Amino acid sequence: MSDRNQSSALKKIFVRALRNGAAKGFFKQKPRTPQDVVCQTRALLVYLEADLGEGGPRHVVKMTELNKLMRDIKVILYGDSESEPNPDACAQVTQEFFRENTLRLLIVCLPKLDLEARKDATQVVANLQRQPVHSRLIASEYLEANLDLVDILICGYEDPVLALHYGGMLRECIRHQVVARHLLASEHMKKFFDYIQLPYFDVASDALVTFKELLTRHKSTVAEFLCKNYDMFFADFNLKLLESSNYIIRRQAIKLLGEIMLERSNSPVMVQYVSSKDNLRILMNLMRETSKSIPIDAFHVFKLFATNEKKTPEIVTILIANRNKLLRFLAGFKTEKEDEQFEADKTKVIKEIAQLEAVDHPQMTMEMDKCSEL
């Protein structure tokens, strides 16, 4: 057979095999490595950030590919119904994400992603904060060098469409002490008091969850912040949260205040807080509420005023002036379920108030009409 005839015969055999599916193996794509997946994601995010061809057919194709890549990254990090995540693959994805600023691109481009891609992006960013690489959390090191990203995340609460996504990312970033310290020291800290009062219930609730995480996760950092910013913080906390007209805000705020006050590292702050007659007035008001949970949580803070061994004269004066009403109130004050610790605390508070001796503080006696009564 001539070379030409042989070549023609081979072509016919190949075409026939291709039609029958036997040649699929010749064209099978090489599996993408975790680095490849992140690298391709980065290229598409760069395209998206540049606003190239938005709305055109090419753009639609690229967005579809980006959505698929985000799902692939999520599967690598979280695993799926068929397999658990591979630690080596997770480490490779994490390294690649922080090596070329892909995390920054993803956060900045979040508004341009569709809903499903945003959900995937939120989960990916959250997971990356917990991924060790050679026993190091390189996410913490990256964020320390890129703290402006934290500012972008918190300002995300100002957009109700993006708020829950950015809020979820922010809470995971707060796992790193360097992020919490930056946020507490920044002007953005005050914004939480406004975000918690936003008219969008889901956004306000999410902001409150993040606020609580920020004030309870890193004990020493929080204690340092509260000591340095006591007046500013509690002025807003009392007025905007504890005295809010919104029941849910008051309820969550008094629970959070109890956690803050009962944390051992916050002892100096607690002593300062329970020395204020204005704070005592607020707690006495909260104990009068008709709801079931707020009075109980308020009591756990009020007991700190009553059992403080170094009460200020004005605190003593207020407690004595309201002694009879306080004792009557506490006698009938109960939890829904039997609680031995609560009953023990209440007995101690009653004893402390009953044994108080008057102090020579005439100015406070005149001011008592301004204090709320039980």
C-alpha positions as CSV (number, residue, x, y, z in Angstrom):
1,M,0.0,0.0,0.0
2,S,1.3,3.4,-1.0
3,D,2.0,6.1,1.7
4,R,-0.9,8.2,0.3
5,N,-3.3,5.3,0.5
6,Q,-2.1,4.3,4.0
7,S,-2.6,7.9,5.2
8,S,-6.1,8.0,3.7
9,A,-7.0,4.7,5.4
10,L,-5.7,5.9,8.8
11,K,-7.8,9.1,8.5
12,K,-10.9,7.0,7.8
13,I,-10.2,4.8,10.8
14,F,-9.7,7.9,13.0
15,V,-12.9,9.6,11.8
16,R,-14.9,6.4,12.3
17,A,-13.4,6.1,15.8
18,L,-14.1,9.7,16.6
19,R,-17.8,9.2,15.6
20,N,-18.0,6.2,17.8
21,G,-16.5,8.0,20.8
22,A,-13.3,5.9,20.9
23,A,-11.0,8.9,20.3
24,K,-12.3,10.9,23.3
25,G,-9.2,10.0,25.3
26,F,-7.0,11.7,22.8
27,F,-8.6,15.1,23.7
28,K,-9.2,14.7,27.4
29,Q,-8.1,17.8,29.2
30,K,-5.4,17.6,31.8
31,P,-7.0,18.1,35.3
32,R,-6.5,21.6,36.6
33,T,-4.3,22.0,39.7
34,P,-5.5,24.1,42.7
35,Q,-3.0,26.7,41.6
36,D,-4.5,26.7,38.0
37,V,-8.0,27.2,39.4
38,V,-7.0,30.2,41.5
39,C,-4.8,31.6,38.7
40,Q,-7.7,31.4,36.2
41,T,-10.0,33.0,38.8
42,R,-7.6,35.9,39.3
43,A,-7.4,36.5,35.5
44,L,-11.2,36.7,35.3
45,L,-11.4,39.0,38.4
46,V,-8.9,41.3,36.7
47,Y,-11.1,41.4,33.6
48,L,-14.2,42.0,35.8
49,E,-12.5,44.8,37.8
50,A,-11.5,46.6,34.5
51,D,-15.2,46.6,33.3
52,L,-14.2,45.2,29.9
53,G,-17.1,44.4,27.6
54,E,-19.7,44.3,30.4
55,G,-23.1,43.0,29.1
56,G,-21.8,41.5,25.9
57,P,-21.7,37.8,24.9
58,R,-18.1,37.5,25.8
59,H,-18.8,38.9,29.2
60,V,-21.5,36.4,29.8
61,V,-19.2,33.6,28.9
62,K,-16.5,34.9,31.3
63,M,-19.0,35.3,34.1
64,T,-20.2,31.8,33.7
65,E,-16.6,30.5,33.8
66,L,-15.9,32.6,36.9
67,N,-19.0,31.2,38.7
68,K,-17.8,27.7,37.9
69,L,-14.3,28.4,39.2
70,M,-15.7,29.8,42.4
71,R,-17.7,26.6,42.9
72,D,-14.6,24.6,42.2
73,I,-12.6,26.5,44.8
74,K,-15.3,26.1,47.4
75,V,-15.3,22.3,46.7
76,I,-11.5,22.2,47.2
77,L,-11.8,24.0,50.5
78,Y,-14.9,22.4,51.9
79,G,-15.1,19.1,50.1
80,D,-18.4,17.7,48.8
81,S,-20.8,14.8,49.3
82,E,-18.2,12.4,47.8
83,S,-15.0,13.5,49.4
84,E,-13.4,15.4,52.3
85,P,-11.1,18.4,51.5
86,N,-7.5,17.5,50.9
87,P,-5.2,19.4,53.2
88,D,-2.5,19.8,50.5
89,A,-4.9,21.1,48.0
90,C,-6.3,23.5,50.5
91,A,-2.8,24.8,51.4
92,Q,-2.1,25.3,47.6
93,V,-5.3,27.3,47.1
94,T,-4.6,29.4,50.2
95,Q,-1.0,30.2,49.1
96,E,-2.0,31.1,45.6
97,F,-4.9,33.3,46.9
98,F,-2.6,35.4,49.0
99,R,0.4,35.3,46.7
100,E,-1.0,37.5,44.0
101,N,-3.7,39.5,45.8
102,T,-6.6,37.4,44.6
103,L,-8.3,37.9,47.9
104,R,-8.3,41.7,47.3
105,L,-9.7,41.3,43.8
106,L,-12.4,39.0,45.1
107,I,-13.5,41.5,47.8
108,V,-13.3,44.5,45.5
109,C,-15.2,42.7,42.7
110,L,-17.9,41.3,45.0
111,P,-20.6,43.9,43.8
112,K,-20.1,42.7,40.2
113,L,-20.8,39.0,41.0
114,D,-24.2,37.4,40.8
115,L,-25.9,36.2,43.9
116,E,-24.7,32.6,43.8
117,A,-21.1,33.7,43.1
118,R,-21.3,36.1,46.1
119,K,-22.4,33.3,48.4
120,D,-19.5,31.1,47.2
121,A,-17.1,34.0,47.5
122,T,-18.2,34.7,51.1
123,Q,-17.7,31.0,52.0
124,V,-14.3,30.9,50.3
125,V,-13.0,34.1,52.0
126,A,-14.3,32.8,55.4
127,N,-12.5,29.4,54.9
128,L,-9.2,31.0,53.9
129,Q,-9.0,32.7,57.3
130,R,-8.7,29.3,59.0
131,Q,-6.4,27.5,56.5
132,P,-2.9,26.8,57.9
133,V,0.0,26.8,55.6
134,H,3.1,25.2,57.1
135,S,1.5,25.7,60.5
136,R,1.0,29.4,59.9
137,L,-2.2,31.4,59.3
138,I,-0.9,33.4,56.3
139,A,-4.3,35.1,56.1
140,S,-3.4,37.0,59.3
141,E,-0.1,38.1,57.9
142,Y,-1.7,39.2,54.6
143,L,-4.5,41.2,56.3
144,E,-1.9,42.9,58.6
145,A,-0.3,44.2,55.5
146,N,-3.6,45.1,53.8
147,L,-5.8,46.5,56.6
148,D,-7.6,48.7,54.1
149,L,-9.5,45.6,53.1
150,V,-11.0,45.5,56.6
151,D,-12.3,49.0,56.0
152,I,-14.0,47.9,52.8
153,L,-15.6,45.0,54.6
154,I,-17.1,47.1,57.4
155,C,-18.4,49.8,55.0
156,G,-20.2,47.0,53.2
157,Y,-22.9,47.3,55.9
158,E,-24.0,50.5,54.1
159,D,-25.2,48.5,51.1
160,P,-28.1,46.3,52.0
161,V,-27.5,44.1,49.0
162,L,-23.9,43.3,50.0
163,A,-24.1,43.7,53.7
164,L,-24.6,40.1,54.7
165,H,-21.8,38.9,52.4
166,Y,-19.3,41.5,53.6
167,G,-20.5,40.9,57.2
168,G,-19.8,37.2,57.0
169,M,-16.3,37.8,55.7
170,L,-15.6,40.5,58.3
171,R,-16.5,38.2,61.2
172,E,-14.1,35.5,60.0
173,C,-11.4,38.2,59.6
174,I,-11.9,39.2,63.2
175,R,-10.6,35.8,64.2
176,H,-7.2,37.5,63.7
177,Q,-6.2,39.7,66.6
178,V,-4.5,42.2,64.3
179,V,-7.8,42.8,62.5
180,A,-9.7,43.2,65.7
181,R,-7.2,45.6,67.1
182,H,-7.3,47.7,63.9
183,L,-11.1,47.8,63.8
184,L,-11.4,48.7,67.5
185,A,-8.9,51.6,67.1
186,S,-10.4,52.9,63.9
187,E,-13.2,55.5,63.4
188,H,-15.2,52.6,61.9
189,M,-15.9,51.3,65.4
190,K,-18.5,54.0,66.0
191,K,-20.3,53.0,62.9
192,F,-21.5,49.8,64.5
193,F,-23.9,51.8,66.7
194,D,-25.6,53.1,63.6
195,Y,-25.5,49.9,61.6
196,I,-27.2,48.1,64.5
197,Q,-30.1,50.6,64.1
198,L,-30.5,50.3,60.4
199,P,-34.1,49.7,59.2
200,Y,-33.2,46.5,57.4
201,F,-33.7,43.8,60.1
202,D,-31.4,41.2,58.6
203,V,-28.6,43.8,58.1
204,A,-29.0,45.3,61.6
205,S,-29.0,41.8,63.2
206,D,-25.9,40.8,61.2
207,A,-24.1,44.0,62.4
208,L,-25.0,43.2,66.0
209,V,-23.5,39.7,65.7
210,T,-20.3,41.1,64.3
211,F,-20.2,43.7,67.0
212,K,-20.5,41.0,69.7
213,E,-17.8,39.0,68.0
214,L,-15.5,42.0,68.0
215,L,-16.1,42.7,71.7
216,T,-15.8,39.2,73.0
217,R,-13.2,37.2,71.0
218,H,-9.9,38.8,71.9
219,K,-10.1,39.4,75.6
220,S,-6.9,41.4,76.2
221,T,-7.4,43.6,73.1
222,V,-11.0,44.3,74.1
223,A,-10.0,45.2,77.7
224,E,-7.4,47.6,76.5
225,F,-9.8,49.2,74.1
226,L,-12.6,49.6,76.7
227,C,-10.2,51.1,79.3
228,K,-8.9,53.7,76.8
229,N,-12.3,54.5,75.3
230,Y,-14.6,54.1,78.2
231,D,-16.5,57.4,78.0
232,M,-17.0,57.3,74.3
233,F,-18.0,53.7,74.1
234,F,-20.4,53.5,77.0
235,A,-22.0,56.8,76.1
236,D,-23.1,55.4,72.8
237,F,-23.7,51.9,74.2
238,N,-26.1,53.2,76.8
239,L,-27.9,55.8,74.6
240,K,-28.1,53.9,71.3
241,L,-28.4,50.4,72.5
242,L,-29.6,49.9,76.1
243,E,-32.1,52.8,75.8
244,S,-33.1,52.1,72.2
245,S,-36.8,52.1,71.4
246,N,-36.2,48.8,69.6
247,Y,-36.9,45.8,71.9
248,I,-34.6,43.4,70.0
249,I,-31.7,45.9,70.3
250,R,-32.3,46.4,74.0
251,R,-32.5,42.6,74.5
252,Q,-29.3,41.8,72.7
253,A,-27.4,44.8,74.2
254,I,-28.1,43.9,77.8
255,K,-27.0,40.3,77.1
256,L,-23.8,41.6,75.6
257,L,-23.2,44.0,78.5
258,G,-23.5,41.1,80.9
259,E,-20.8,39.2,79.0
260,I,-18.5,42.2,78.9
261,M,-19.0,43.0,82.6
262,L,-18.5,39.4,83.8
263,E,-15.4,38.8,81.8
264,R,-12.5,38.7,84.2
265,S,-10.1,40.7,81.9
266,N,-12.7,43.6,82.0
267,S,-12.7,43.9,85.8
268,P,-11.3,47.5,85.8
269,V,-14.0,48.5,83.3
270,M,-16.7,46.8,85.4
271,V,-15.7,48.6,88.5
272,Q,-15.9,51.9,86.7
273,Y,-19.3,51.1,85.2
274,V,-20.9,50.1,88.4
275,S,-19.8,53.3,90.1
276,S,-22.1,55.4,87.9
277,K,-25.6,56.5,89.1
278,D,-26.6,57.0,85.4
279,N,-25.7,53.4,84.6
280,L,-27.6,52.2,87.7
281,R,-30.7,54.1,86.6
282,I,-30.6,52.4,83.2
283,L,-30.3,49.0,84.8
284,M,-33.2,49.7,87.2
285,N,-35.3,50.7,84.2
286,L,-34.5,47.5,82.3
287,M,-35.5,45.4,85.3
288,R,-38.9,47.0,85.1
289,E,-39.6,45.8,81.6
290,T,-42.6,43.6,81.0
291,S,-40.6,41.2,78.7
292,K,-39.3,37.9,80.2
293,S,-35.7,38.0,79.2
294,I,-34.6,41.6,79.5
295,P,-35.2,41.9,83.3
296,I,-33.3,38.7,84.0
297,D,-30.3,39.8,82.0
298,A,-30.5,43.2,83.5
299,F,-30.5,41.7,87.0
300,H,-27.1,39.9,86.2
301,V,-25.6,43.4,85.7
302,F,-27.6,45.1,88.5
303,K,-26.2,42.5,91.0
304,L,-22.7,43.9,90.3
305,F,-23.8,47.3,91.6
306,A,-25.5,45.8,94.7
307,T,-22.6,43.4,95.6
308,N,-19.7,45.7,94.8
309,E,-17.7,46.0,98.0
310,K,-16.6,49.5,97.2
311,K,-19.8,51.2,96.3
312,T,-19.6,55.0,95.8
313,P,-21.7,57.2,98.1
314,E,-24.1,58.1,95.3
315,I,-24.8,54.4,94.5
316,V,-25.4,53.6,98.2
317,T,-27.8,56.6,98.4
318,I,-29.8,55.5,95.4
319,L,-30.1,51.9,96.6
320,I,-31.2,53.0,100.1
321,A,-33.8,55.5,98.7
322,N,-35.3,52.7,96.6
323,R,-34.6,49.9,99.2
324,N,-38.2,49.0,100.1
325,K,-39.4,48.9,96.5
326,L,-36.3,46.9,95.4
327,L,-36.8,44.4,98.2
328,R,-40.5,43.9,97.3
329,F,-39.6,43.6,93.6
330,L,-36.8,41.1,94.2
331,A,-39.0,39.0,96.5
332,G,-41.3,38.2,93.6
333,F,-38.6,38.2,90.9
334,K,-38.3,34.7,89.4
335,T,-37.1,32.9,86.3
336,E,-39.4,30.7,84.2
337,K,-37.5,27.6,85.1
338,E,-36.0,26.8,88.4
339,D,-32.4,28.2,88.6
340,E,-30.4,27.6,91.7
341,Q,-27.6,30.0,90.8
342,F,-30.1,32.8,90.1
343,E,-31.9,32.3,93.4
344,A,-28.5,32.3,95.2
345,D,-27.5,35.5,93.5
346,K,-30.9,37.1,94.3
347,T,-30.6,36.1,98.0
348,K,-27.2,37.8,98.1
349,V,-28.4,41.0,96.5
350,I,-31.4,41.2,98.8
351,K,-29.0,40.8,101.8
352,E,-26.6,43.4,100.6
353,I,-29.4,46.0,100.0
354,A,-31.1,45.2,103.3
355,Q,-27.8,45.8,105.2
356,L,-26.9,49.1,103.5
357,E,-26.2,52.0,105.9
358,A,-27.0,55.5,104.9
359,V,-24.1,57.9,103.9
360,D,-23.9,61.6,104.4
361,H,-24.6,62.7,100.8
362,P,-27.5,65.3,100.9
363,Q,-27.1,66.3,97.2
364,M,-28.0,62.8,96.1
365,T,-31.1,62.7,98.3
366,M,-32.4,65.7,96.4
367,E,-31.7,64.1,93.1
368,M,-33.6,60.9,93.9
369,D,-36.8,62.2,92.3
370,K,-35.0,62.0,88.9
371,C,-34.2,58.3,89.3
372,S,-36.6,55.7,87.9
373,E,-38.4,53.7,90.5
374,L,-39.3,50.0,90.4
